[in-house]
Amino acid sequence: MKKVKLAFLGLGTVGCGVMKVLRQNAEMFKRREGLDLDVKWVLVRDKSKPRAVDIDPATLTTDAGTILNDPEIDLVAEFMGGEEPAFTYIRKALMNGKSVVTANKEVIAKHWHTLEQEAVKSGAGLYYEASVAGGIPIIKTIRRSLQANHIQKFMGIINGTTNYILTRMSEDGSDFNTALKEAQRLGYAEPDPTADIEGLDAKFKLSILSTICFRNQVPLEHVFCEGITRVTAEDIAVAQQLGYGIKLLAIGKKHGDRIEARVHPTFIPLSHPLCAVRDSYNAIFIEGDIVGNLMFYGRGAGDFPTASAIVSDIITACQNENGHHRTGMDGAPVIFEKDWISRYYVRMLVSDRPGVLAEIAGLFGKHGVSIESVIQKNRGENASLIFITHEAHEQSLLRALEDMKGCAAVSSIESMIRVER
């Protein structure tokens, strides 16, 4: 029997979930894995605060140094969230030879290279399965089960809050604000939902997932990010009429030695498996050159789904499996927006008079943007023109739209949403 001394940095919702799992399945871990897992220390801000689990007061400390400098501690599990002081504590633990398990997407996305170097130098392990999709074991699967493949593309729904909001807008006809308030009432969205609805949470996760899939570090500053705040009920209704749904997708693509990484609302065919992912669930769709298409689906957040991934990482670390996999950083450049090639949905209000459609089509054509389909909906003096384009460079489309803003017949450009197959 291998006895392992653990320490927790933080004891919030996820930390309490992990503690419950360790206690609930303690005998199974001893019998099946040969591990006796003992939590020696828990770092908290306030020792007197009520907890969701019973905890021996003697294990609580407000001094991180007690944990980081304790030679008995084999593994540190970080549940603090945010960039600091979590990054400093994780780095110090690795420097002291203690393996670290974390679900902290912000720290991993911003500081992965630094932490990986510290882990390599000290021989400690760095594990972060729960940082991308909660209970979905996507990182281990890519690293251990898909090594035979070149992954050329993946698309993921990796933020449950925005998927819940878009589900309500699609199924109930709710507007954005109504769906957001419902998500907040149910606890899916924070009182300040900015990180979710503006795509920042998904941006952190996409940076990590792209680095793992493509074996090239994709820094945050090279990940394009656009949230769902401008998606309207009308956009969703039109999408459904055209045979699409709208999802906030995290998309990674490999083009030779170049990488494309972007988060934004996306038209996706109703027949695509990702379109069937409802409410707060997550899913990741991967295209491998050998295995073909795969999709992974499950809960992306919550105490027990996240705890499942974290405890799995704890067991992996205790079994001395390498947690700092070198990913062969090749320094591939990231493709910026102007170089993207995509199809596009564009909705605009125009004067309802003869010749306007031809004028707009001419402006698209001037910039090399070909129209796949068009719908016109009359609105009295104005008409709503809805276009789906063929594949075009993003910069070409943006130039065409800029020209249209100066066109007397165009009242407003209401929406531009990218389209994936």
C-alpha positions in Angstrom: 0.0 0.0 0.0 1.4 3.4 -1.0 0.6 6.2 1.4 0.4 9.6 -0.2 0.2 12.9 1.6 -1.9 15.5 -0.2 -2.5 19.2 0.4 -5.3 21.4 -1.0 -4.9 25.0 -2.0 -8.5 26.2 -1.4 -11.7 24.5 -0.3 -14.5 25.9 -2.4 -17.1 24.1 -4.5 -14.6 22.0 -6.4 -12.3 21.4 -3.5 -15.2 20.2 -1.4 -16.3 17.9 -4.3 -12.8 16.4 -4.4 -12.8 15.9 -0.7 -16.1 14.1 -0.8 -14.9 11.8 -3.7 -11.7 10.9 -1.8 -13.7 10.0 1.3 -16.5 8.2 -0.5 -14.2 6.0 -2.6 -11.2 5.7 -0.2 -11.6 1.9 0.2 -11.9 1.5 -3.5 -8.7 3.5 -4.1 -6.9 1.3 -1.6 -8.2 -2.0 -3.0 -8.0 -1.1 -6.7 -5.1 1.3 -7.0 -3.1 0.4 -3.9 -3.3 4.0 -2.7 -3.9 5.4 0.7 -4.7 9.1 0.1 -4.4 11.4 3.1 -5.1 15.1 3.0 -2.7 16.6 5.5 -3.2 20.3 4.9 -5.9 22.6 3.4 -5.1 26.2 2.7 -8.0 28.6 3.4 -8.5 32.3 3.9 -10.8 32.0 7.0 -10.5 29.0 9.3 -13.9 29.8 10.9 -15.9 29.8 7.7 -18.6 27.0 7.4 -17.6 24.3 4.9 -19.7 22.0 2.7 -17.7 19.1 4.1 -16.7 18.2 7.7 -13.0 19.0 8.1 -10.6 18.5 11.0 -9.6 22.1 12.1 -6.1 20.9 12.6 -5.7 20.4 8.9 -6.6 24.0 8.1 -3.9 26.6 7.5 -3.9 30.2 6.3 -0.1 30.0 5.5 0.8 28.7 2.0 4.3 28.2 3.2 3.2 25.5 5.6 2.2 23.4 2.6 4.8 24.4 0.0 7.7 23.8 2.4 6.4 20.7 4.1 8.7 17.8 3.0 6.0 15.2 3.7 3.6 16.6 1.1 3.8 14.6 -2.1 1.1 16.3 -4.1 -0.6 19.7 -4.1 -4.1 20.1 -5.5 -5.0 23.7 -6.4 -8.6 24.9 -6.2 -8.2 28.7 -5.7 -9.0 29.8 -9.2 -7.7 33.1 -10.8 -4.2 33.9 -11.8 -2.7 35.0 -8.5 -1.6 33.8 -6.0 -2.4 30.4 -7.7 0.4 30.7 -10.3 3.0 31.6 -7.6 1.9 28.7 -5.4 1.8 26.2 -8.2 5.2 27.2 -9.4 6.7 27.1 -5.9 5.3 23.6 -5.4 6.8 22.3 -8.6 10.1 23.9 -7.8 10.1 22.0 -4.5 9.5 18.7 -6.3 5.8 18.4 -5.4 3.5 17.3 -8.2 0.5 19.6 -8.9 -3.1 18.9 -10.0 -5.2 21.9 -11.0 -8.3 22.8 -12.9 -7.1 26.4 -13.3 -7.5 27.2 -17.0 -6.3 30.8 -16.6 -3.0 29.8 -15.0 -2.4 26.9 -17.5 -3.3 29.0 -20.5 -1.1 31.9 -19.5 1.8 30.1 -17.8 1.9 26.6 -19.2 5.4 26.9 -20.6 6.9 28.3 -17.4 5.2 25.6 -15.2 6.2 22.8 -17.6 9.8 23.9 -17.5 9.7 23.9 -13.6 8.2 20.4 -13.6 10.8 19.0 -16.0 13.6 20.5 -13.9 12.4 19.2 -10.6 11.0 15.9 -11.8 7.5 16.7 -10.5 4.3 16.2 -12.5 1.9 18.9 -13.7 -1.7 17.7 -14.3 -4.6 19.8 -15.6 -7.2 17.4 -17.1 -10.1 19.4 -15.5 -9.0 22.7 -16.9 -10.6 22.3 -20.3 -13.9 20.4 -20.2 -14.6 19.4 -16.6 -15.6 15.7 -16.4 -14.7 15.0 -20.1 -11.3 13.2 -20.1 -10.2 15.0 -23.3 -6.5 15.7 -22.6 -5.6 12.2 -21.6 -7.5 10.8 -24.6 -5.6 13.1 -27.0 -2.2 12.3 -25.4 -2.6 8.6 -24.8 -5.1 7.3 -27.3 -4.7 9.4 -30.4 -0.9 9.4 -30.7 -1.2 7.7 -34.1 -3.1 10.6 -35.5 -2.4 14.0 -36.9 -5.3 16.1 -35.6 -6.1 18.6 -38.3 -9.2 20.2 -36.8 -11.4 20.2 -33.7 -14.5 22.1 -32.7 -15.8 22.3 -29.2 -18.6 23.6 -27.1 -16.5 24.2 -24.0 -18.6 26.7 -22.0 -21.8 25.4 -20.5 -23.2 28.9 -19.6 -23.3 30.1 -23.2 -24.6 26.8 -24.5 -27.5 27.0 -22.0 -28.3 30.5 -23.1 -28.3 29.6 -26.8 -30.4 26.5 -26.1 -33.0 28.6 -24.4 -33.0 31.1 -27.2 -33.3 28.3 -29.8 -35.9 26.2 -28.1 -38.0 28.8 -26.2 -37.6 31.8 -28.4 -36.1 33.8 -25.5 -34.1 36.9 -26.1 -30.5 37.0 -24.9 -31.2 39.0 -21.7 -34.1 36.7 -20.6 -32.0 33.6 -21.2 -29.0 35.0 -19.3 -31.2 35.9 -16.3 -32.5 32.3 -16.3 -29.0 30.9 -16.4 -28.0 33.1 -13.4 -31.1 32.0 -11.5 -30.1 28.4 -12.0 -26.5 29.0 -11.1 -25.1 28.3 -14.5 -24.0 32.0 -14.9 -22.1 34.1 -12.4 -23.5 37.4 -11.1 -20.9 39.0 -13.4 -21.2 36.8 -16.5 -18.6 38.6 -18.6 -16.0 35.8 -18.8 -18.6 33.4 -20.1 -20.7 35.5 -22.5 -17.8 37.3 -24.0 -16.0 34.0 -24.7 -13.0 34.6 -22.4 -13.5 31.3 -20.5 -13.6 29.4 -23.8 -10.6 31.3 -25.0 -8.5 30.0 -22.1 -9.6 26.5 -22.8 -9.0 26.7 -26.5 -5.4 27.9 -25.9 -4.8 24.8 -23.8 -6.6 22.4 -26.2 -4.9 23.8 -29.3 -1.5 23.3 -27.6 -2.3 19.7 -26.8 -3.8 18.8 -30.1 -1.3 20.5 -32.4 1.9 20.0 -30.3 2.6 23.8 -30.6 2.0 26.3 -27.9 -0.8 28.7 -28.9 -0.5 31.8 -26.7 -3.7 33.6 -25.5 -2.9 36.7 -27.5 -3.2 34.7 -30.7 -6.6 33.3 -30.0 -9.4 35.3 -31.5 -12.4 35.7 -29.2 -15.9 36.9 -29.8 -18.8 36.3 -27.4 -22.6 35.8 -27.9 -24.0 39.1 -26.8 -24.8 40.2 -30.3 -26.7 37.0 -31.2 -30.4 37.8 -31.6 -33.5 35.7 -31.6 -33.9 36.7 -35.2 -30.5 35.3 -36.1 -31.4 32.0 -34.4 -34.8 31.8 -36.2 -33.1 32.5 -39.6 -30.4 29.9 -38.9 -33.1 27.3 -38.2 -35.0 28.2 -41.4 -31.7 27.7 -43.3 -31.0 24.3 -41.6 -28.5 25.5 -39.0 -28.1 26.0 -35.3 -26.0 28.7 -33.6 -23.3 27.6 -31.1 -20.4 29.3 -29.4 -17.6 27.1 -30.8 -13.9 26.9 -29.9 -12.3 26.0 -33.2 -8.7 24.9 -33.8 -7.3 24.1 -37.3 -3.9 23.1 -38.6 -2.9 24.3 -42.0 0.5 22.8 -42.8 2.8 24.4 -40.3 0.3 27.1 -39.3 -2.4 27.1 -36.7 -5.8 28.8 -36.5 -7.5 29.3 -33.1 -10.8 31.1 -32.7 -13.8 31.4 -30.4 -17.0 32.9 -31.8 -20.7 32.2 -32.4 -21.0 29.8 -35.4 -23.7 28.6 -37.8 -23.4 24.8 -37.8 -25.7 22.4 -39.6 -28.6 20.9 -37.6 -27.3 17.5 -38.8 -23.9 18.0 -37.1 -23.5 16.1 -33.7 -22.5 19.3 -32.0 -25.8 20.9 -32.8 -27.6 18.4 -30.6 -25.6 19.4 -27.5 -28.1 21.1 -25.2 -28.2 23.2 -22.1 -25.0 23.2 -20.0 -23.4 20.2 -21.5 -20.0 20.3 -23.3 -18.7 18.4 -26.3 -15.6 18.3 -28.4 -15.5 17.0 -32.0 -12.1 15.9 -33.3 -11.0 15.1 -36.8 -8.1 12.7 -36.9 -6.3 11.6 -40.1 -6.3 7.9 -39.0 -9.3 7.4 -36.7 -11.7 9.8 -38.5 -14.3 11.8 -36.6 -14.8 11.4 -32.8 -17.0 13.3 -30.4 -16.6 13.5 -26.6 -19.7 14.6 -24.6 -20.4 15.3 -20.9 -20.7 17.7 -18.1 -18.2 20.5 -18.4 -18.5 22.0 -15.0 -19.9 21.4 -11.5 -18.3 19.9 -8.3 -18.5 16.2 -9.1 -17.8 16.2 -12.9 -14.7 18.4 -12.2 -13.8 16.3 -9.1 -13.9 13.2 -11.3 -11.1 14.6 -13.6 -9.1 15.9 -10.6 -9.2 12.7 -8.6 -8.2 10.8 -11.8 -5.2 13.1 -12.1 -4.3 12.6 -8.5 -4.3 8.8 -9.0 -2.2 9.2 -12.2 0.3 11.3 -10.3 0.5 8.9 -7.4 1.2 6.1 -9.9 4.3 8.0 -11.0 3.0 8.6 -14.6 4.6 11.5 -16.3 2.5 14.6 -16.0 4.7 17.1 -17.9 4.5 15.6 -21.4 6.8 17.5 -23.8 4.6 18.5 -26.7 7.3 19.2 -29.3 6.9 23.0 -29.5 7.6 23.9 -33.1 6.7 27.5 -32.8 4.2 27.3 -35.7 2.8 30.8 -36.5 -0.9 31.4 -35.7 -3.2 32.5 -38.5 -4.8 35.9 -37.9 -8.3 36.9 -38.8 -7.4 38.4 -42.2 -6.1 35.1 -43.3 -9.1 32.9 -42.3 -11.2 31.3 -45.0 -14.8 30.6 -44.0 -18.4 30.8 -45.1 -20.4 33.7 -43.6 -23.9 34.6 -42.7 -24.7 38.3 -43.1 -28.0 40.0 -42.3 -28.6 43.7 -43.1 -31.5 46.2 -43.4 -31.8 47.9 -46.7 -34.2 50.2 -48.6 -36.9 48.1 -50.2 -36.6 49.4 -53.8 -35.5 47.9 -57.1 -31.8 47.4 -57.8 -30.6 47.2 -54.2 -29.9 43.5 -54.2 -27.9 43.8 -57.4 -25.9 46.7 -55.8 -25.1 44.7 -52.7 -24.2 41.7 -54.8 -21.9 43.9 -56.8 -20.1 45.0 -53.6 -19.6 41.4 -52.5 -18.3 40.5 -56.0 -15.9 43.5 -56.0 -14.0 42.0 -53.1 -14.1 38.4 -54.4 -17.0 37.2 -52.1 -19.4 34.8 -53.8 -23.0 34.5 -52.6 -24.3 31.0 -52.0 -27.9 31.9 -51.1 -30.0 35.0 -50.3 -33.3 35.6 -48.6 -35.3 38.8 -48.6 -37.8 39.6 -45.9 -39.9 42.8 -46.3 -40.4 45.2 -43.5 -42.4 48.1 -44.9 -40.0 50.7 -46.1 -37.0 48.5 -45.3 -36.2 44.9 -46.2 -34.0 42.4 -44.4 -31.4 40.8 -46.7 -29.9 37.6 -45.5 -26.8 36.2 -47.3 -24.9 32.9 -46.9 -21.6 33.2 -48.7 -19.3 30.7 -50.3 -15.8 30.3 -48.7 -14.0 33.7 -48.6 -11.1 35.3 -46.9 -12.3 37.1 -43.8 -10.5 40.3 -44.8 -12.3 40.3 -48.1 -15.6 40.0 -46.4 -14.9 42.8 -44.0 -13.8 45.1 -46.8 -17.1 44.4 -48.6 -19.1 45.1 -45.4 -17.1 48.4 -44.9 -18.1 49.5 -48.4 -21.7 48.7 -47.7 -21.7 50.9 -44.7 -21.2 53.8 -47.1 -24.0 52.7 -49.4 -27.1 54.9 -49.2 -29.4 51.8 -49.6 -28.0 50.0 -46.6 -29.6 51.2 -43.3 -27.5 48.8 -41.1 -25.5 45.6 -41.0 -27.2 43.7 -38.3 -25.2 40.5 -38.0 -22.1 38.7 -39.4 -21.7 35.1 -38.1 -19.2 32.5 -39.4 -20.5 29.3 -40.9 -18.9 25.8 -40.4 -19.8 22.5 -42.1 
